[in-house]
């Protein structure tokens, strides 16, 4: 690029909201925001790593997330989570 920093910076809530908004957009608009999406997913992975999150697919196709303190969340996985992300 031209020497400018185009990295996005968000807190956890903003990250989640923007990720959800992009997921609901049509394919053409999602493609236009692909670089933003990639940064959001990278930030999500970094936050999960820092929190010591472990992911496991459990019976019924649900995703079990456990952090380093033992807190658990069980939910349906998002499409990008089952595509190797």
PyMOL Python script that loads the backbone (N, CA, C, O; Angstrom):
from pymol import cmd

cmd.read_pdbstr("""\
ATOM      1  N   UNK A   1       0.843  -1.175   0.000  1.00  0.00           N
ATOM      2  CA  UNK A   1       0.000   0.000   0.000  1.00  0.00           C
ATOM      3  C   UNK A   1       0.890   1.240   0.000  1.00  0.00           C
ATOM      4  O   UNK A   1       2.075   1.156  -0.321  1.00  0.00           O
ATOM      5  N   UNK A   2       0.338   2.357   0.348  1.00  0.00           N
ATOM      6  CA  UNK A   2       1.075   3.596   0.258  1.00  0.00           C
ATOM      7  C   UNK A   2       1.666   4.046   1.599  1.00  0.00           C
ATOM      8  O   UNK A   2       1.776   5.246   1.852  1.00  0.00           O
ATOM      9  N   UNK A   3       2.038   3.116   2.439  1.00  0.00           N
ATOM     10  CA  UNK A   3       2.644   3.433   3.723  1.00  0.00           C
ATOM     11  C   UNK A   3       1.654   3.711   4.838  1.00  0.00           C
ATOM     12  O   UNK A   3       2.064   3.961   5.971  1.00  0.00           O
ATOM     13  N   UNK A   4       0.385   3.675   4.552  1.00  0.00           N
ATOM     14  CA  UNK A   4      -0.630   3.908   5.582  1.00  0.00           C
ATOM     15  C   UNK A   4      -0.951   2.603   6.287  1.00  0.00           C
ATOM     16  O   UNK A   4      -0.865   1.526   5.697  1.00  0.00           O
ATOM     17  N   UNK A   5      -1.317   2.709   7.541  1.00  0.00           N
ATOM     18  CA  UNK A   5      -1.709   1.529   8.308  1.00  0.00           C
ATOM     19  C   UNK A   5      -3.216   1.362   8.205  1.00  0.00           C
ATOM     20  O   UNK A   5      -3.970   2.174   8.742  1.00  0.00           O
ATOM     21  N   UNK A   6      -3.656   0.320   7.523  1.00  0.00           N
ATOM     22  CA  UNK A   6      -5.079   0.062   7.354  1.00  0.00           C
ATOM     23  C   UNK A   6      -5.578  -1.022   8.303  1.00  0.00           C
ATOM     24  O   UNK A   6      -6.660  -1.570   8.092  1.00  0.00           O
ATOM     25  N   UNK A   7      -4.813  -1.339   9.342  1.00  0.00           N
ATOM     26  CA  UNK A   7      -5.224  -2.344  10.307  1.00  0.00           C
ATOM     27  C   UNK A   7      -6.387  -1.807  11.133  1.00  0.00           C
ATOM     28  O   UNK A   7      -6.368  -0.663  11.587  1.00  0.00           O
ATOM     29  N   UNK A   8      -7.399  -2.650  11.318  1.00  0.00           N
ATOM     30  CA  UNK A   8      -8.550  -2.248  12.120  1.00  0.00           C
ATOM     31  C   UNK A   8      -8.299  -2.599  13.586  1.00  0.00           C
ATOM     32  O   UNK A   8      -7.608  -3.570  13.896  1.00  0.00           O
ATOM     33  N   UNK A   9      -8.863  -1.804  14.469  1.00  0.00           N
ATOM     34  CA  UNK A   9      -8.702  -2.021  15.904  1.00  0.00           C
ATOM     35  C   UNK A   9     -10.082  -1.914  16.563  1.00  0.00           C
ATOM     36  O   UNK A   9     -10.762  -0.896  16.445  1.00  0.00           O
ATOM     37  N   UNK A  10     -10.478  -2.982  17.257  1.00  0.00           N
ATOM     38  CA  UNK A  10     -11.783  -3.038  17.905  1.00  0.00           C
ATOM     39  C   UNK A  10     -11.668  -3.673  19.278  1.00  0.00           C
ATOM     40  O   UNK A  10     -10.703  -4.378  19.571  1.00  0.00           O
ATOM     41  N   UNK A  11     -12.671  -3.415  20.125  1.00  0.00           N
ATOM     42  CA  UNK A  11     -12.790  -4.189  21.359  1.00  0.00           C
ATOM     43  C   UNK A  11     -13.614  -5.430  21.033  1.00  0.00           C
ATOM     44  O   UNK A  11     -14.110  -5.568  19.914  1.00  0.00           O
ATOM     45  N   UNK A  12     -13.763  -6.322  21.988  1.00  0.00           N
ATOM     46  CA  UNK A  12     -14.446  -7.594  21.752  1.00  0.00           C
ATOM     47  C   UNK A  12     -15.881  -7.445  21.283  1.00  0.00           C
ATOM     48  O   UNK A  12     -16.326  -8.179  20.400  1.00  0.00           O
ATOM     49  N   UNK A  13     -16.608  -6.504  21.863  1.00  0.00           N
ATOM     50  CA  UNK A  13     -18.004  -6.303  21.474  1.00  0.00           C
ATOM     51  C   UNK A  13     -18.094  -5.811  20.035  1.00  0.00           C
ATOM     52  O   UNK A  13     -18.885  -6.326  19.244  1.00  0.00           O
ATOM     53  N   UNK A  14     -17.289  -4.825  19.702  1.00  0.00           N
ATOM     54  CA  UNK A  14     -17.292  -4.297  18.336  1.00  0.00           C
ATOM     55  C   UNK A  14     -16.895  -5.377  17.329  1.00  0.00           C
ATOM     56  O   UNK A  14     -17.467  -5.473  16.244  1.00  0.00           O
ATOM     57  N   UNK A  15     -15.924  -6.170  17.701  1.00  0.00           N
ATOM     58  CA  UNK A  15     -15.477  -7.269  16.840  1.00  0.00           C
ATOM     59  C   UNK A  15     -16.631  -8.224  16.544  1.00  0.00           C
ATOM     60  O   UNK A  15     -16.866  -8.592  15.394  1.00  0.00           O
ATOM     61  N   UNK A  16     -17.343  -8.617  17.590  1.00  0.00           N
ATOM     62  CA  UNK A  16     -18.457  -9.545  17.423  1.00  0.00           C
ATOM     63  C   UNK A  16     -19.593  -8.963  16.606  1.00  0.00           C
ATOM     64  O   UNK A  16     -20.169  -9.648  15.761  1.00  0.00           O
ATOM     65  N   UNK A  17     -19.919  -7.696  16.854  1.00  0.00           N
ATOM     66  CA  UNK A  17     -21.013  -7.052  16.121  1.00  0.00           C
ATOM     67  C   UNK A  17     -20.674  -6.945  14.639  1.00  0.00           C
ATOM     68  O   UNK A  17     -21.494  -7.293  13.789  1.00  0.00           O
ATOM     69  N   UNK A  18     -19.472  -6.467  14.323  1.00  0.00           N
ATOM     70  CA  UNK A  18     -19.096  -6.315  12.915  1.00  0.00           C
ATOM     71  C   UNK A  18     -19.015  -7.665  12.214  1.00  0.00           C
ATOM     72  O   UNK A  18     -19.412  -7.785  11.055  1.00  0.00           O
ATOM     73  N   UNK A  19     -18.506  -8.681  12.903  1.00  0.00           N
ATOM     74  CA  UNK A  19     -18.453 -10.021  12.315  1.00  0.00           C
ATOM     75  C   UNK A  19     -19.868 -10.502  11.985  1.00  0.00           C
ATOM     76  O   UNK A  19     -20.109 -11.041  10.905  1.00  0.00           O
ATOM     77  N   UNK A  20     -20.794 -10.308  12.914  1.00  0.00           N
ATOM     78  CA  UNK A  20     -22.184 -10.710  12.695  1.00  0.00           C
ATOM     79  C   UNK A  20     -22.837  -9.963  11.551  1.00  0.00           C
ATOM     80  O   UNK A  20     -23.588 -10.546  10.770  1.00  0.00           O
ATOM     81  N   UNK A  21     -22.554  -8.672  11.449  1.00  0.00           N
ATOM     82  CA  UNK A  21     -23.118  -7.870  10.362  1.00  0.00           C
ATOM     83  C   UNK A  21     -22.602  -8.368   9.010  1.00  0.00           C
ATOM     84  O   UNK A  21     -23.380  -8.550   8.074  1.00  0.00           O
ATOM     85  N   UNK A  22     -21.303  -8.585   8.913  1.00  0.00           N
ATOM     86  CA  UNK A  22     -20.732  -9.052   7.645  1.00  0.00           C
ATOM     87  C   UNK A  22     -21.285 -10.420   7.267  1.00  0.00           C
ATOM     88  O   UNK A  22     -21.527 -10.681   6.089  1.00  0.00           O
ATOM     89  N   UNK A  23     -21.488 -11.298   8.248  1.00  0.00           N
ATOM     90  CA  UNK A  23     -22.019 -12.633   7.968  1.00  0.00           C
ATOM     91  C   UNK A  23     -23.409 -12.562   7.347  1.00  0.00           C
ATOM     92  O   UNK A  23     -23.796 -13.465   6.604  1.00  0.00           O
ATOM     93  N   UNK A  24     -24.164 -11.510   7.637  1.00  0.00           N
ATOM     94  CA  UNK A  24     -25.533 -11.396   7.137  1.00  0.00           C
ATOM     95  C   UNK A  24     -25.623 -10.697   5.783  1.00  0.00           C
ATOM     96  O   UNK A  24     -26.702 -10.636   5.195  1.00  0.00           O
ATOM     97  N   UNK A  25     -24.509 -10.168   5.281  1.00  0.00           N
ATOM     98  CA  UNK A  25     -24.524  -9.442   4.009  1.00  0.00           C
ATOM     99  C   UNK A  25     -24.586 -10.399   2.824  1.00  0.00           C
ATOM    100  O   UNK A  25     -24.287 -11.585   2.958  1.00  0.00           O
ATOM    101  N   UNK A  26     -24.975  -9.877   1.670  1.00  0.00           N
ATOM    102  CA  UNK A  26     -25.003 -10.691   0.458  1.00  0.00           C
ATOM    103  C   UNK A  26     -23.567 -10.999   0.020  1.00  0.00           C
ATOM    104  O   UNK A  26     -22.621 -10.341   0.453  1.00  0.00           O
ATOM    105  N   UNK A  27     -23.422 -11.997  -0.834  1.00  0.00           N
ATOM    106  CA  UNK A  27     -22.100 -12.467  -1.263  1.00  0.00           C
ATOM    107  C   UNK A  27     -21.247 -11.365  -1.883  1.00  0.00           C
ATOM    108  O   UNK A  27     -20.047 -11.286  -1.617  1.00  0.00           O
ATOM    109  N   UNK A  28     -21.844 -10.530  -2.691  1.00  0.00           N
ATOM    110  CA  UNK A  28     -21.095  -9.454  -3.366  1.00  0.00           C
ATOM    111  C   UNK A  28     -20.504  -8.477  -2.361  1.00  0.00           C
ATOM    112  O   UNK A  28     -19.346  -8.077  -2.483  1.00  0.00           O
ATOM    113  N   UNK A  29     -21.295  -8.096  -1.376  1.00  0.00           N
ATOM    114  CA  UNK A  29     -20.823  -7.159  -0.364  1.00  0.00           C
ATOM    115  C   UNK A  29     -19.785  -7.826   0.534  1.00  0.00           C
ATOM    116  O   UNK A  29     -18.799  -7.198   0.922  1.00  0.00           O
ATOM    117  N   UNK A  30     -20.008  -9.102   0.866  1.00  0.00           N
ATOM    118  CA  UNK A  30     -19.010  -9.829   1.659  1.00  0.00           C
ATOM    119  C   UNK A  30     -17.671  -9.866   0.932  1.00  0.00           C
ATOM    120  O   UNK A  30     -16.622  -9.689   1.551  1.00  0.00           O
ATOM    121  N   UNK A  31     -17.701 -10.089  -0.348  1.00  0.00           N
ATOM    122  CA  UNK A  31     -16.467 -10.135  -1.127  1.00  0.00           C
ATOM    123  C   UNK A  31     -15.754  -8.783  -1.091  1.00  0.00           C
ATOM    124  O   UNK A  31     -14.527  -8.730  -1.023  1.00  0.00           O
ATOM    125  N   UNK A  32     -16.510  -7.705  -1.136  1.00  0.00           N
ATOM    126  CA  UNK A  32     -15.919  -6.366  -1.083  1.00  0.00           C
ATOM    127  C   UNK A  32     -15.249  -6.111   0.265  1.00  0.00           C
ATOM    128  O   UNK A  32     -14.303  -5.328   0.356  1.00  0.00           O
ATOM    129  N   UNK A  33     -15.740  -6.770   1.302  1.00  0.00           N
ATOM    130  CA  UNK A  33     -15.194  -6.592   2.658  1.00  0.00           C
ATOM    131  C   UNK A  33     -14.276  -7.741   3.073  1.00  0.00           C
ATOM    132  O   UNK A  33     -14.026  -7.940   4.262  1.00  0.00           O
ATOM    133  N   UNK A  34     -13.780  -8.490   2.102  1.00  0.00           N
ATOM    134  CA  UNK A  34     -12.969  -9.672   2.404  1.00  0.00           C
ATOM    135  C   UNK A  34     -11.747  -9.356   3.266  1.00  0.00           C
ATOM    136  O   UNK A  34     -11.447 -10.111   4.191  1.00  0.00           O
ATOM    137  N   UNK A  35     -11.047  -8.280   2.992  1.00  0.00           N
ATOM    138  CA  UNK A  35      -9.851  -7.962   3.786  1.00  0.00           C
ATOM    139  C   UNK A  35     -10.229  -7.605   5.223  1.00  0.00           C
ATOM    140  O   UNK A  35      -9.496  -7.930   6.157  1.00  0.00           O
ATOM    141  N   UNK A  36     -11.367  -6.941   5.403  1.00  0.00           N
ATOM    142  CA  UNK A  36     -11.843  -6.631   6.757  1.00  0.00           C
ATOM    143  C   UNK A  36     -12.200  -7.932   7.473  1.00  0.00           C
ATOM    144  O   UNK A  36     -11.853  -8.124   8.639  1.00  0.00           O
ATOM    145  N   UNK A  37     -12.901  -8.829   6.762  1.00  0.00           N
ATOM    146  CA  UNK A  37     -13.290 -10.124   7.322  1.00  0.00           C
ATOM    147  C   UNK A  37     -12.062 -10.901   7.793  1.00  0.00           C
ATOM    148  O   UNK A  37     -12.050 -11.439   8.900  1.00  0.00           O
ATOM    149  N   UNK A  38     -11.038 -10.957   6.956  1.00  0.00           N
ATOM    150  CA  UNK A  38      -9.826 -11.695   7.298  1.00  0.00           C
ATOM    151  C   UNK A  38      -9.174 -11.126   8.556  1.00  0.00           C
ATOM    152  O   UNK A  38      -8.667 -11.880   9.386  1.00  0.00           O
ATOM    153  N   UNK A  39      -9.183  -9.805   8.701  1.00  0.00           N
ATOM    154  CA  UNK A  39      -8.630  -9.193   9.908  1.00  0.00           C
ATOM    155  C   UNK A  39      -9.483  -9.524  11.132  1.00  0.00           C
ATOM    156  O   UNK A  39      -8.949  -9.776  12.212  1.00  0.00           O
ATOM    157  N   UNK A  40     -10.798  -9.523  10.966  1.00  0.00           N
ATOM    158  CA  UNK A  40     -11.689  -9.858  12.082  1.00  0.00           C
ATOM    159  C   UNK A  40     -11.449 -11.284  12.563  1.00  0.00           C
ATOM    160  O   UNK A  40     -11.373 -11.533  13.766  1.00  0.00           O
ATOM    161  N   UNK A  41     -11.331 -12.214  11.630  1.00  0.00           N
ATOM    162  CA  UNK A  41     -11.113 -13.612  11.992  1.00  0.00           C
ATOM    163  C   UNK A  41      -9.746 -13.771  12.661  1.00  0.00           C
ATOM    164  O   UNK A  41      -9.615 -14.536  13.617  1.00  0.00           O
ATOM    165  N   UNK A  42      -8.735 -13.065  12.175  1.00  0.00           N
ATOM    166  CA  UNK A  42      -7.408 -13.123  12.796  1.00  0.00           C
ATOM    167  C   UNK A  42      -7.460 -12.580  14.227  1.00  0.00           C
ATOM    168  O   UNK A  42      -6.835 -13.144  15.125  1.00  0.00           O
ATOM    169  N   UNK A  43      -8.201 -11.491  14.443  1.00  0.00           N
ATOM    170  CA  UNK A  43      -8.351 -10.947  15.793  1.00  0.00           C
ATOM    171  C   UNK A  43      -9.104 -11.920  16.701  1.00  0.00           C
ATOM    172  O   UNK A  43      -8.767 -12.073  17.875  1.00  0.00           O
ATOM    173  N   UNK A  44     -10.127 -12.576  16.144  1.00  0.00           N
ATOM    174  CA  UNK A  44     -10.896 -13.564  16.909  1.00  0.00           C
ATOM    175  C   UNK A  44     -10.004 -14.719  17.340  1.00  0.00           C
ATOM    176  O   UNK A  44     -10.043 -15.149  18.493  1.00  0.00           O
ATOM    177  N   UNK A  45      -9.199 -15.219  16.404  1.00  0.00           N
ATOM    178  CA  UNK A  45      -8.288 -16.320  16.726  1.00  0.00           C
ATOM    179  C   UNK A  45      -7.279 -15.903  17.784  1.00  0.00           C
ATOM    180  O   UNK A  45      -6.977 -16.677  18.692  1.00  0.00           O
ATOM    181  N   UNK A  46      -6.757 -14.690  17.675  1.00  0.00           N
ATOM    182  CA  UNK A  46      -5.792 -14.189  18.652  1.00  0.00           C
ATOM    183  C   UNK A  46      -6.425 -14.094  20.038  1.00  0.00           C
ATOM    184  O   UNK A  46      -5.811 -14.493  21.028  1.00  0.00           O
ATOM    185  N   UNK A  47      -7.633 -13.575  20.115  1.00  0.00           N
ATOM    186  CA  UNK A  47      -8.329 -13.459  21.396  1.00  0.00           C
ATOM    187  C   UNK A  47      -8.596 -14.830  21.997  1.00  0.00           C
ATOM    188  O   UNK A  47      -8.442 -15.017  23.204  1.00  0.00           O
ATOM    189  N   UNK A  48      -8.998 -15.797  21.167  1.00  0.00           N
ATOM    190  CA  UNK A  48      -9.238 -17.159  21.650  1.00  0.00           C
ATOM    191  C   UNK A  48      -7.956 -17.781  22.168  1.00  0.00           C
ATOM    192  O   UNK A  48      -7.961 -18.463  23.193  1.00  0.00           O
ATOM    193  N   UNK A  49      -6.863 -17.547  21.466  1.00  0.00           N
ATOM    194  CA  UNK A  49      -5.572 -18.094  21.883  1.00  0.00           C
ATOM    195  C   UNK A  49      -5.143 -17.506  23.225  1.00  0.00           C
ATOM    196  O   UNK A  49      -4.676 -18.231  24.104  1.00  0.00           O
ATOM    197  N   UNK A  50      -5.302 -16.195  23.381  1.00  0.00           N
ATOM    198  CA  UNK A  50      -4.943 -15.530  24.636  1.00  0.00           C
ATOM    199  C   UNK A  50      -5.800 -16.008  25.801  1.00  0.00           C
ATOM    200  O   UNK A  50      -5.337 -16.052  26.940  1.00  0.00           O
ATOM    201  N   UNK A  51      -7.052 -16.368  25.516  1.00  0.00           N
ATOM    202  CA  UNK A  51      -7.964 -16.852  26.560  1.00  0.00           C
ATOM    203  C   UNK A  51      -7.830 -18.348  26.779  1.00  0.00           C
ATOM    204  O   UNK A  51      -8.513 -18.913  27.634  1.00  0.00           O
ATOM    205  N   UNK A  52      -6.957 -18.997  26.018  1.00  0.00           N
ATOM    206  CA  UNK A  52      -6.765 -20.438  26.171  1.00  0.00           C
ATOM    207  C   UNK A  52      -7.975 -21.255  25.766  1.00  0.00           C
ATOM    208  O   UNK A  52      -8.250 -22.297  26.361  1.00  0.00           O
ATOM    209  N   UNK A  53      -8.701 -20.796  24.760  1.00  0.00           N
ATOM    210  CA  UNK A  53      -9.920 -21.477  24.320  1.00  0.00           C
ATOM    211  C   UNK A  53      -9.576 -22.758  23.563  1.00  0.00           C
ATOM    212  O   UNK A  53      -8.736 -22.773  22.664  1.00  0.00           O
ATOM    213  N   UNK A  54     -10.257 -23.824  23.961  1.00  0.00           N
ATOM    214  CA  UNK A  54     -10.151 -25.098  23.260  1.00  0.00           C
ATOM    215  C   UNK A  54     -11.504 -25.387  22.636  1.00  0.00           C
ATOM    216  O   UNK A  54     -12.542 -25.195  23.270  1.00  0.00           O
ATOM    217  N   UNK A  55     -11.493 -25.854  21.380  1.00  0.00           N
ATOM    218  CA  UNK A  55     -12.724 -26.140  20.657  1.00  0.00           C
ATOM    219  C   UNK A  55     -12.846 -27.635  20.430  1.00  0.00           C
ATOM    220  O   UNK A  55     -11.868 -28.340  20.182  1.00  0.00           O
ATOM    221  N   UNK A  56     -14.088 -28.088  20.525  1.00  0.00           N
ATOM    222  CA  UNK A  56     -14.347 -29.517  20.334  1.00  0.00           C
ATOM    223  C   UNK A  56     -15.744 -29.681  19.736  1.00  0.00           C
ATOM    224  O   UNK A  56     -16.706 -29.073  20.205  1.00  0.00           O
ATOM    225  N   UNK A  57     -15.840 -30.498  18.709  1.00  0.00           N
ATOM    226  CA  UNK A  57     -17.154 -30.823  18.150  1.00  0.00           C
ATOM    227  C   UNK A  57     -17.709 -31.984  18.976  1.00  0.00           C
ATOM    228  O   UNK A  57     -17.059 -33.017  19.134  1.00  0.00           O
ATOM    229  N   UNK A  58     -18.912 -31.797  19.497  1.00  0.00           N
ATOM    230  CA  UNK A  58     -19.532 -32.821  20.334  1.00  0.00           C
ATOM    231  C   UNK A  58     -20.715 -33.429  19.588  1.00  0.00           C
ATOM    232  O   UNK A  58     -21.137 -32.897  18.561  1.00  0.00           O
ATOM    233  N   UNK A  59     -21.256 -34.540  20.093  1.00  0.00           N
ATOM    234  CA  UNK A  59     -22.376 -35.186  19.422  1.00  0.00           C
ATOM    235  C   UNK A  59     -23.499 -34.208  19.088  1.00  0.00           C
ATOM    236  O   UNK A  59     -23.840 -33.331  19.881  1.00  0.00           O
ATOM    237  N   UNK A  60     -24.051 -34.378  17.921  1.00  0.00           N
ATOM    238  CA  UNK A  60     -25.090 -33.479  17.449  1.00  0.00           C
ATOM    239  C   UNK A  60     -24.531 -32.346  16.604  1.00  0.00           C
ATOM    240  O   UNK A  60     -25.279 -31.493  16.127  1.00  0.00           O
ATOM    241  N   UNK A  61     -23.200 -32.338  16.418  1.00  0.00           N
ATOM    242  CA  UNK A  61     -22.568 -31.312  15.599  1.00  0.00           C
ATOM    243  C   UNK A  61     -22.387 -29.983  16.289  1.00  0.00           C
ATOM    244  O   UNK A  61     -22.068 -28.985  15.643  1.00  0.00           O
ATOM    245  N   UNK A  62     -22.587 -29.955  17.598  1.00  0.00           N
ATOM    246  CA  UNK A  62     -22.422 -28.719  18.343  1.00  0.00           C
ATOM    247  C   UNK A  62     -20.943 -28.457  18.632  1.00  0.00           C
ATOM    248  O   UNK A  62     -20.126 -29.377  18.642  1.00  0.00           O
ATOM    249  N   UNK A  63     -20.621 -27.196  18.865  1.00  0.00           N
ATOM    250  CA  UNK A  63     -19.267 -26.782  19.172  1.00  0.00           C
ATOM    251  C   UNK A  63     -19.178 -26.485  20.661  1.00  0.00           C
ATOM    252  O   UNK A  63     -19.969 -25.709  21.197  1.00  0.00           O
ATOM    253  N   UNK A  64     -18.212 -27.108  21.323  1.00  0.00           N
ATOM    254  CA  UNK A  64     -17.983 -26.862  22.744  1.00  0.00           C
ATOM    255  C   UNK A  64     -16.701 -26.043  22.865  1.00  0.00           C
ATOM    256  O   UNK A  64     -15.635 -26.473  22.425  1.00  0.00           O
ATOM    257  N   UNK A  65     -16.817 -24.861  23.465  1.00  0.00           N
ATOM    258  CA  UNK A  65     -15.688 -23.976  23.691  1.00  0.00           C
ATOM    259  C   UNK A  65     -15.392 -23.948  25.187  1.00  0.00           C
ATOM    260  O   UNK A  65     -16.294 -23.728  25.995  1.00  0.00           O
ATOM    261  N   UNK A  66     -14.149 -24.167  25.553  1.00  0.00           N
ATOM    262  CA  UNK A  66     -13.746 -24.151  26.954  1.00  0.00           C
ATOM    263  C   UNK A  66     -12.540 -23.234  27.087  1.00  0.00           C
ATOM    264  O   UNK A  66     -11.563 -23.384  26.352  1.00  0.00           O
ATOM    265  N   UNK A  67     -12.598 -22.269  28.034  1.00  0.00           N
ATOM    266  CA  UNK A  67     -11.454 -21.382  28.222  1.00  0.00           C
ATOM    267  C   UNK A  67     -10.538 -21.932  29.308  1.00  0.00           C
ATOM    268  O   UNK A  67     -10.826 -22.968  29.907  1.00  0.00           O
ATOM    269  N   UNK A  68      -9.435 -21.231  29.557  1.00  0.00           N
ATOM    270  CA  UNK A  68      -8.425 -21.721  30.500  1.00  0.00           C
ATOM    271  C   UNK A  68      -8.939 -21.789  31.939  1.00  0.00           C
ATOM    272  O   UNK A  68      -8.300 -22.406  32.791  1.00  0.00           O
ATOM    273  N   UNK A  69     -10.086 -21.163  32.221  1.00  0.00           N
ATOM    274  CA  UNK A  69     -10.656 -21.202  33.566  1.00  0.00           C
ATOM    275  C   UNK A  69     -11.722 -22.278  33.709  1.00  0.00           C
ATOM    276  O   UNK A  69     -12.281 -22.470  34.789  1.00  0.00           O
ATOM    277  N   UNK A  70     -12.001 -22.981  32.613  1.00  0.00           N
ATOM    278  CA  UNK A  70     -12.997 -24.042  32.652  1.00  0.00           C
ATOM    279  C   UNK A  70     -14.395 -23.608  32.260  1.00  0.00           C
ATOM    280  O   UNK A  70     -15.314 -24.427  32.265  1.00  0.00           O
ATOM    281  N   UNK A  71     -14.581 -22.332  31.919  1.00  0.00           N
ATOM    282  CA  UNK A  71     -15.891 -21.874  31.454  1.00  0.00           C
ATOM    283  C   UNK A  71     -16.198 -22.533  30.118  1.00  0.00           C
ATOM    284  O   UNK A  71     -15.334 -22.630  29.247  1.00  0.00           O
ATOM    285  N   UNK A  72     -17.436 -22.984  29.967  1.00  0.00           N
ATOM    286  CA  UNK A  72     -17.827 -23.675  28.744  1.00  0.00           C
ATOM    287  C   UNK A  72     -18.999 -22.986  28.061  1.00  0.00           C
ATOM    288  O   UNK A  72     -19.907 -22.465  28.710  1.00  0.00           O
ATOM    289  N   UNK A  73     -18.954 -22.998  26.752  1.00  0.00           N
ATOM    290  CA  UNK A  73     -20.074 -22.543  25.933  1.00  0.00           C
ATOM    291  C   UNK A  73     -20.318 -23.650  24.912  1.00  0.00           C
ATOM    292  O   UNK A  73     -19.383 -24.131  24.272  1.00  0.00           O
ATOM    293  N   UNK A  74     -21.554 -24.042  24.767  1.00  0.00           N
ATOM    294  CA  UNK A  74     -21.926 -25.038  23.762  1.00  0.00           C
ATOM    295  C   UNK A  74     -22.939 -24.372  22.840  1.00  0.00           C
ATOM    296  O   UNK A  74     -23.967 -23.859  23.283  1.00  0.00           O
ATOM    297  N   UNK A  75     -22.626 -24.393  21.544  1.00  0.00           N
ATOM    298  CA  UNK A  75     -23.489 -23.744  20.563  1.00  0.00           C
ATOM    299  C   UNK A  75     -23.263 -24.364  19.191  1.00  0.00           C
ATOM    300  O   UNK A  75     -22.340 -25.153  18.991  1.00  0.00           O
ATOM    301  N   UNK A  76     -24.119 -23.994  18.258  1.00  0.00           N
ATOM    302  CA  UNK A  76     -23.919 -24.420  16.878  1.00  0.00           C
ATOM    303  C   UNK A  76     -22.721 -23.655  16.323  1.00  0.00           C
ATOM    304  O   UNK A  76     -22.573 -22.464  16.598  1.00  0.00           O
ATOM    305  N   UNK A  77     -21.867 -24.319  15.549  1.00  0.00           N
ATOM    306  CA  UNK A  77     -20.715 -23.618  14.971  1.00  0.00           C
ATOM    307  C   UNK A  77     -21.138 -22.696  13.833  1.00  0.00           C
ATOM    308  O   UNK A  77     -22.102 -22.965  13.117  1.00  0.00           O
ATOM    309  N   UNK A  78     -20.399 -21.611  13.688  1.00  0.00           N
ATOM    310  CA  UNK A  78     -20.602 -20.735  12.535  1.00  0.00           C
ATOM    311  C   UNK A  78     -19.954 -21.394  11.318  1.00  0.00           C
ATOM    312  O   UNK A  78     -19.023 -22.186  11.468  1.00  0.00           O
ATOM    313  N   UNK A  79     -20.433 -21.077  10.125  1.00  0.00           N
ATOM    314  CA  UNK A  79     -19.870 -21.714   8.927  1.00  0.00           C
ATOM    315  C   UNK A  79     -18.347 -21.592   8.813  1.00  0.00           C
ATOM    316  O   UNK A  79     -17.679 -22.550   8.424  1.00  0.00           O
ATOM    317  N   UNK A  80     -17.805 -20.449   9.140  1.00  0.00           N
ATOM    318  CA  UNK A  80     -16.350 -20.270   9.009  1.00  0.00           C
ATOM    319  C   UNK A  80     -15.567 -21.093  10.031  1.00  0.00           C
ATOM    320  O   UNK A  80     -14.373 -21.329   9.845  1.00  0.00           O
ATOM    321  N   UNK A  81     -16.217 -21.528  11.101  1.00  0.00           N
ATOM    322  CA  UNK A  81     -15.533 -22.340  12.103  1.00  0.00           C
ATOM    323  C   UNK A  81     -15.400 -23.797  11.670  1.00  0.00           C
ATOM    324  O   UNK A  81     -14.470 -24.486  12.089  1.00  0.00           O
ATOM    325  N   UNK A  82     -16.304 -24.260  10.852  1.00  0.00           N
ATOM    326  CA  UNK A  82     -16.231 -25.652  10.407  1.00  0.00           C
ATOM    327  C   UNK A  82     -15.510 -25.776   9.077  1.00  0.00           C
ATOM    328  O   UNK A  82     -15.322 -26.883   8.570  1.00  0.00           O
ATOM    329  N   UNK A  83     -15.105 -24.648   8.509  1.00  0.00           N
ATOM    330  CA  UNK A  83     -14.366 -24.652   7.262  1.00  0.00           C
ATOM    331  C   UNK A  83     -12.856 -24.585   7.522  1.00  0.00           C
ATOM    332  O   UNK A  83     -12.094 -24.194   6.638  1.00  0.00           O
ATOM    333  N   UNK A  84     -12.425 -24.961   8.719  1.00  0.00           N
ATOM    334  CA  UNK A  84     -11.000 -24.986   9.014  1.00  0.00           C
ATOM    335  C   UNK A  84     -10.483 -23.727   9.676  1.00  0.00           C
ATOM    336  O   UNK A  84      -9.275 -23.605   9.883  1.00  0.00           O
ATOM    337  N   UNK A  85     -11.347 -22.788  10.015  1.00  0.00           N
ATOM    338  CA  UNK A  85     -10.899 -21.576  10.690  1.00  0.00           C
ATOM    339  C   UNK A  85     -11.062 -21.763  12.163  1.00  0.00           C
ATOM    340  O   UNK A  85     -10.745 -20.860  12.938  1.00  0.00           O
TER     341      UNK A  85
END
""", "prot")
cmd.dss("prot")
cmd.show_as("cartoon", "prot")
cmd.util.cbc("prot")
cmd.orient("prot")
